[in-house]
């Protein structure tokens, strides 16, 4: 393999080097004939390879090929010009093209030459240039959308990380390829222009040299040098036309990890039937035309032989691959079952019946995948933590319209939707009712009704809140994630957050972790904050506070209270609207003293040791006071002293899911509070 790679590199290097040698050294006409024949063969090879390539990245080095073939073709032009002007004998190929293509008539030959120039300039070059420019622009514009689609598939578990990386690499390669093609088409256009100028130089210079150096009269000089000039122009413009056509084919239908020479030669000579066709075409030209048959038939046979060798190599490789796959499959059968993959538990799963599949299928117009991506983005902005990948799966064991939400493999919630219906909810002020199928909104268990598409506009005009099925599922999923986000924050997630803040604040992080607190202790503090809906986006303030108080205590609960006090601006803005008096409930000072007297300290942390009767009285009092706030449409907020807050929250969290407990030290001085009740026991 290494030898083949070196041969490929050497072959490409010699091809480019030959072009520069011909700019400097005059070559005999028989060598020029060989090189012109090779140039035509390569042009046909590129044309057929572009035609039979399955996708554009199969020719990712095409812009480089354009550059190399262009410089090689111009060098042949220069060599033929030297021979025309010095000896008047540029060889068999040039003379044959001049006489045979033009039918021995100067006017016909000149007209054919002009037609080829017009076709190349006005049709193929101009069209290819425009298509390449537009394709490059559209490819770059489409990159963000393709990246989002890949992220959506990755988030839902439709593809693996390796597949996502492969797709991203392919998108990048396509972008690079079309960007290069936008400029590479200028090579072909410039080559055609240069060929036209060289043709004019050959004609004028040939006439002067024929009459001044060879003693020919004007008519003889015109006859001789016009034929040679037309032949030289045709033998250059025909391959150039083929390359232009190849460019147009490719841009209307790339970088690689392998060595350049191997990739280039492999892409150019990797399709056997292309080599067969090229060999047949070149041999045909050598047989039925006055072109040198030895050169053309030999080159044609070489292409056929190389094609047969390539086909044999590919067949052998295919057989070896099949045998290897069979051996691997047999080995897998012989091995005991690998159950490690079955032990993994997804943090978040959304399973749904077959009736909901269209909502998740992009091909059927479903946007549930996009909504899942937006959920992760929304919670990241709102709470400052990254939501784990949400797996979407269909489950035939569920009812067609049913879906369930699992956290760490355990079902925590479920819902049911009607695919072709909308959910209408009365916000409380709608007087006229609309007919529908009674149901409950799954996120907050509010009464609602299912209505048809035809009733939607009427329901909205009456004041109902109308939502579609994907929004219902997305809202439900968001709510469940918010409720369980604290337990989803792992040590690795915590370490990632630490790494993110370490780069701009290395001194802070080095002082805090692991000298003062371990990753697990920081995780507990962040989980405590997230559990009560406090955003951890302001990690700098959180870490600064932890660094201040960690020398005196490593109790995560106490550190959480210090952090909450440092975040009082955020807490106040979250729970207490500006320019508005907020109704709250306070704790009886005697009850606070009773709670603090019941706190027991252990090596594992503090806990509350209240007798059952007292606990029952507290819960009953909380229920009474919270009901007063809910009757007024207010959020249930209880204000306590800082030292009591954490223990009171622990006491009530199992009974009151949405109860907000805030200490006085977490409230900004400009917040206006009004106590509407007191909790006693």
N, C-alpha and C positions, 0 to 999 in steps of 0.2 A: 504493500500500500504506500509505504514511504517513497519507494522508487517511482511509482506512478505519479505521486504528487510532485516529485522533483521534475519528472519529464514534462508534466503539464505546465509547470512554472517556466521551465526552459523554453518550451514551445511558444508560449505567449510572449516571453521576452524576446525571442528571435524574430517573431512576427513584427513586433514594434521596432526592434533594432533595424530590421531590413528596410523599413520605411525611411529612417533617418540616413542610412547608408546610401540609399538611392538619391537623396537630396544632394549628396556630395559627390558620389562616384558615378561616372557614366557606365552603364551596363550594356553588354551585347544584346542584339535584337532577339536572339534565340532565348536568352534568359528572360527578357521582357515578355516574350510569348508565354513562357511557363507561368510567370507571375500574374499575367493578365488572366490566364485560364484559371489559376487558383483563386484570383479575386472574384471571378464570375461564380465559381463553385461555392465560395463562402457566402456570397450574396444570396444564392439559391438556398443554401443551408439555413441561413438566418430567416429567410422568408418562410420556408416550410416548418421550421421549428416554432416560429411565432404562430403559425396556423394551427399546429397540433398541440401546443401547450395547453394543459388543462386549466391553469389559472395564471394570472399575470406574474405572480412571484416565482413561477418556474423559470422566468427570464429576468430575475432581479438584477442581473449584471448587464442588461440590455443597453443602458446609457453608456457604460464603459465600452461595450462592443461597438456602439455607434462611433465613439471617439476614435477607437483603434482602426476600424475599417475606413473611416473618413481620411485619417492621416495616411493610411496605406494607399488608398486610391489616389490621393493628391500626389503622393510620391511617384506613383506610376505615371500620372499625367506629366510630371516634371521630366521623368526619364524618357518618355515617348517624345516630348517636345525637344529634348536634346538631340535625339536621333533624327527627328524630322528636319531640324535646322542644320545639323552637321553633316549627315550622310544621305538624307532623303530616303532612308530605308529603316523604318521603325519596326519591321518584322511582319510576320505572316498574319497575326491576329488583327493588327490595326489596318493593314492593307485590305484584308478580306472583308472586314466590317465596312470599310469605305466603299468597296466595289460591290459586294454581295447584297448588303442591306439596301443600298441605293440603286441596285439593278444596273450598275454601270453608268447611270445618268447623274450628272452633277446636280441638276435641278431637283430631281427626285430625292437624291441623298440629302441635299440641303433642307428640303421641305420636311422629310422624315425627322431629321435632326431637330429642326425648330419645333415640330409637333411634340417630340419627346420633352424638350425643354419646357414648353408651355404646360404640358400635362403635369410635369413634376412641380413646377413653380405654382401654377394657379389652382391645381386640384389637390394633389396629394400633400405637398409640403404645407400649403396654407391650411388645409383641413386638419392635418396631423398636429400642427402647431396650436390651432384653436382648441382642438379636443384635449390635448395635453394640458393646456392652460386651465381649461374649465374643470377637467378631472382632478387636477392638483388642488384647485380651490375647493371643490366639493369634498374631496377626501379629507382635507384639513378641517373643513367645517363640520364634517360628520364625526370626527374623532371623539369629541366629548360625549355624544350620544352613544357611540359604540362602547366607550369606557363605562358609561352608566349601565348599559345593558349587561356587560360582563360583571360589574359589581352586583347587579340585581340577581343574576344567575348564581353568583358565588354566595351571596347572602342567603338565598333560599335553598342552597345545597344542590342545585341542579348540576353544578360542575365542581371539580376539585380545585385546589390551589394551583396544582400543576397545569391543569387545563386553562385556568384563568391567566396564568403567566404566559402560556403558549399563545393564547388569543391576543393578549396585550402586545406581545412581541410581533405578531403578525400585523396588527394594526400599525405599529410603529414602522415596520418594514414597508407596508403599503404607502404610508405617508412619505417616507424617504424616497421610495421608488418614483411616485408620481411627481414629487417635487423635483427630482433629478430629470425626469422625462420632460418636464416643462422647459428646462434649459437645453436638454440634449437635442431636441428637434432643431435647434438653431445650427447644430453641426451639419445636418443634412442640407438645410437651406443654404448655409454658407458654402458647402461643398458644390452645390449646383451653380451658385454664382461664380465660384472660382473656376469651375469647368467651362462656363461660358466665356469668361475672360481669357482663359488659356487657349480656347479654340480660336478666338479673335487674334491672339498673339501668334499662334501657329500659322494662320492664314496669311496675315500681313508679313510676318517674319519669313515664312516659306517663300512667298513671292519675291521678296528682296534677295534672299539667299540664292534662290534658283536662278534669278537673272544676273545677279552680281558675281556669284562664286562659280556657278555651274554653266554659265553661258546660255541658259535657256531663253527662248523668246517668251513674251508675255503669255500667249495662249498655252504653250507647253507648260510653263510654270503654273498657270491657273489650273490646268488639267491635272497635273501631278499633285500639287500641294493641297488643292481643294479636296481631292479624294482622301489624301492622308489625314487632312484636318478633320474631315467628317468622320473617317474611321476612328481616329483618336477620340473625337468627341463622343461617338456612339459607344465605343468600348469602355468609356468612363461613365457615361450617363446611364447606360442600361443597368449596371450594378447599383449605381446611385439610386435609380428609380426603384429597383427591387428593395433596397434598404428603406427608402421612403415608404414604400408600401408596407413593409414589415412594421415600421413605426406606427403607421395608421392602424394596422391590425391589432397591435399590442395595446395601444392606448385606448382602443374602443372595447376591449375585453374586460425595491427590494434589497437588503444586506443579508449575509449568511454567516454562520459560525465556522464554516470550514475554510481551508486555504483558498486564496483567490484563484490560482491556476486550476485547481481541481474543480472548483465550482463552475468556472467559466467554461472549461473544456467539457465537463460533465453535462452542463446545460446545453451546450452547442451541439455535441455529438452523442447525446445520450438516448436518442430515439432511433432505433434501427431502421424503421421504414422511411424516415427522412433521408438517411444515408443511401438507402436503395434508390429512392427517387432521384436524388442528386446524381448518383452514379449513372443512372439511366439517362438523365438529361444530358450530362456532359459527354457520355459515350455517343449518344444520338447526334450531338453537334459535330463530333469528330467523324462520324460515318457519312452523314447526308450533306455536309457542307464542305467547302474547300479548306476548312480549318485543319491544322496539322493533326491527322488522325492518331499518330503515335502519342502525342501529348494528351489529347482529350480522352482517348480510349483508355490510356494508362491511368489517368486521374479518375475516370469513371469506375474502372475496375477496382482501384484502391478504395474508393468510397463504398463500393458494394462489399468488398472483403472486410473492411472495418465495420460495416453495418452487421455483417454476419457474425463477426467476433463479438460485437457488443450484444447481439441477440443471444448468443451462446452464454456469454457472461451473465446476462440478466436471467436466463433460464436456470442456470446453475445456482445463482443467488436465490431465486425463487424456491427451488427445490430444497436448498439448504435451510431456508427460512421455514418452510412447511415442516421439514423434519424436526427442526429445533422447537417449533411450536408444539408438535405432537409429543416430543420428549418432555417438554415442560408440562403439558397437560397430563401425560402419564405419571410424571413425578408428583404432580399435585394430587392425583387420584391415590397414589400409593401412600402419600403422607397422611397422618391423622388430621382430622378437621382442625383448622385454625379458628378458634373462637374468640381471639383477642378483639377482632373488629366488632364482635357482638357486645362487648363489655362497655363500649363507649356510650355515654348518655349525652344527648344534645341539651344545652342549657334551656333553649326555648323551641317549642315545636307548635306548629299550627296544622292540625289534621282536619280534612274536610271530606264530605261525601262527594260522589261523582257529579251531583247536580251543581256543585259550586266550582267545578274544574274550569268552566269557561271564564270565570272571573280571574283565574290565575294564569290562563293561557294567553300569551301575547298574540299568538296567531289568530285567536278568536276575539281580539279587541280587549282582553282583560288587562287591567292595570293594577291588580293586587300586588304584583311584584314591585312595581314602582312605589306603591304606598308603603310597603315594608321598608324599602330603602329610606323613604322620607321619615318613617317612624324612628329609625335609628338616628337619623340626623337631628330630628326634633328633640329627642330625649338627650342627645349629646349636648345640644345647645341649652336645654332647659336645666339639666341636672349635672352636666359636666362629666359624665362617665360614658364609656363606650358600651353599647348594648351588644351582647354576643350575637353571633350569626343566628338568624331566625330560620329554621328549617320548615319548608312548606311541603306537605305530603298529602296525597289523596289516600283515603282509607275506605275500602269497599264495605267494611263492616259497619260503617256509620250510615245513618239515614241519608238519603240523597241531598237534603238541604241542611244537614247538621254539620257543625264544626266544633272541635274541641281545642283547648289551649293547654299545653303541658309545660311545666317548669321542672327541669331536671328529670324528665321521664314520667312525671306524675301529673295527672290531669288536675287542673286547678279551676277551670271554668269551661263553660260550653255555651253554645247559642244555636239558633236556627233561623234561617232566612228563607224568603221566597224570591227566587232568582229574578222573575219578571215583574216584581212589585217594588214599591217604595214604602218606607216606614214613616208614618206621620205621627208627630207628638204634639199634644196640646201644651203650649208653654204656660197656660194658666188663665189667659184672658180671652180665649176663643169661645164665643157664645154659641154659634151654630155648629152642630156636630156633623161630621161626614161619615158615611157608611164605609165599613171595611171589616177586615178580619182582626179581632182583638188579639193583642200580643203584649209582650213586655220588652222594653229596650234592654239588651243583655248587659251593658256596661254598668248601669246604675239601677236597673230593674224598675224603670219608670213605665207606666201604662202607655201603650201606643196602639196603632192600628196599621195593618197592611192595606195599601191602596194600589190601584192599577195605574198604569202610565197615563191613561185618559183622565184620571182624577187628580193628577199631580198639580196642574196649574190652578185648579179650583181650590185645592187644599192650601196652597201657598197664598192665594189671594185672601183666604179666610183667616190667615194668621198662623196656620200650623207650621211646625218645623219639619221639613221633609228631607229625608236622607236616603241615598241609594245603598244597595247591599254592600258594595266594597267599603263605603265609608263606615257602615255599621261594624263590619269585621275589623277594620283598621282602628276605629275608636275603642272597641272592646280590647283588642290586642294591646293598644297603647296603655289603657288603664291597668291591665293585668301586669304589664311590664313595670309600670310605676310602682305598683304595690309590692312587687318582688325584686325590685332592682337592687336592694341592699344585699340579698343573699346571692345575687348573680355576680357581685363584685368579688373576684377571686384574688389570691395573692399575686398571681401573674399580672392581672389587670392593674393591681396596685403598683407593682414594680414598673409597668409601662408608664403609669402616670408619674411616678418618681423620675423615670428616665426623661420624660418630656420636660419636666421643670428643671432637671439638673443642668441641661445645656445652658440656659440663660442665667441660672442661679447655682453654680457649682459649690460655692462656699456654704450656702444654707443647707443643701442636701448632704454634703460631706460632714457637716457638723451634726446633723440630725440622725442620718441613717448610715451605719447601724450603731453609732456610738451611744445615742440616747434611746432610740426606739427601734424595734425590729420592724420588718415589713408587715408582719402579722398584727402588731399593735397599731400601726398606722391604718391597716385595713379595717380593724375594729372601729376606729374613730370615724373613718369615712362611711362605713356601713351604718353606724348610729345616725349620722347626718342624713344619709339617703333614706333611711327607714322613716324619717319624719318629713321627707320631701324637701330637705334643704340642699340646694345646689352646692356641688364641690368644685365648680369651675374655678373659683378663686383659690387655687391651690397654694399660691404664694402666701396669702394671708393665713391659710390653714397651717402651712408648714412653719411660718414665722411664729405663730402662736404656740404650736407644739414645741418648737425649739425653746421658747421662753419658759414654759411650764414643765417640760419633761424632766428637768433636773430635780424637781420637788416631788413629782408623782408620775408613775407609769400606769396608773389606773385609766383604761380607755374611757370609762364613763365620766370620770372627773375631767379628763382632757377634752372630751366632747363638749362639756359645759363651757369650758374656757374658750373653745373654738366658736361655739354658738354666740357667745358674748362678743367675740371679735367680728363676727359676721352680722351684727345686729342691724346694720343698714339694709342688708339683703333680706333679713328676716322681717324687718318692719315693712319694707316695700312689698313683700309677698303677702303678708297677712293683714296689714293695716293700710287701707287706701288713703292717699294724700288728700288733705283738705276735707276730711270727713271724720266724724266722731264714731268710733267703733265700740259697739256694745260687747262687754266681756263679763265673765264670771270670775270671782276671786275665791281664795281659800281662807277659811277661818284661821286666824293665827294659832288658836288652840289646836286645831287639826294639824297644822304644820308642825307644831311642837310634838304632837303625838306620833306623827309619821317619822320625824327625825329620831325620836326616842326608840323607834322600832327597827332602826337600821342596824344590821349586824355586819361587822367587818370580818372578812376571812382572807386567807392567802389568795384565793381565787377571785376576790372582789367583794363588793358589798351587796347585800340583799335585804329586802323588806320583810320583817317578821311580825305582821299584824294578825290579830286573832280574827277568825271568820266573821264574827258578829260585827266588828268594827268595819271590816272590809265590805260587808253587805250594806251597812248604813251609808258608807261613803258612795258606793255605786248607786244606791237609791237616790241620794242627794244629787249626785251628778246627773242622773237621768232626769230628775225634776227640773234642774236649772237649764240643762241643755235643751229640753223641750220648749222652755220659754223662748230661747233664742231662735230655735227652728220655726216656731209659730210666727215670729217676726221676719222670717226669711233671712236670718243672719247665720253666719258660720259659727259653729260651736267653739269658742276660744276661752281658755281658762288661763288666768294670770296667777303665777305663784312666785314665791321667793326663789332666788337662784339655787340655794342648797337643797330645796325640796323638789324642784322641777323633774329631775330625772326619775326619782322614785315614784312620784305621783303618776308620771306617764307610764311607767312600768305597771303600776297598779291598775290602771284603767284601760290599757291598750287592748286587752283581751275582750273587754265589754263594749268599748266604743271605738269603732274602726276609724272614723274620721275626726276624732277629737283632737283639737290643736291645743297643746300645752306650751306656754311661753313664760319665761321668767321676766321680772322687771328689768333686769340688766340687758335683755335682748330687745328692748323697745327704745327707739330713738326719742329724744327729748321733745321733739316737735309733734309727736303723735298724740292725738286726743282720744282718751279712753273714757268710757262710761260704764261703771259697774251696775249690772242689772240683777245681780244675785250673788249669794255666797254659799259655798259648799261647807256643810258642817257634818259632824258625826257624833 
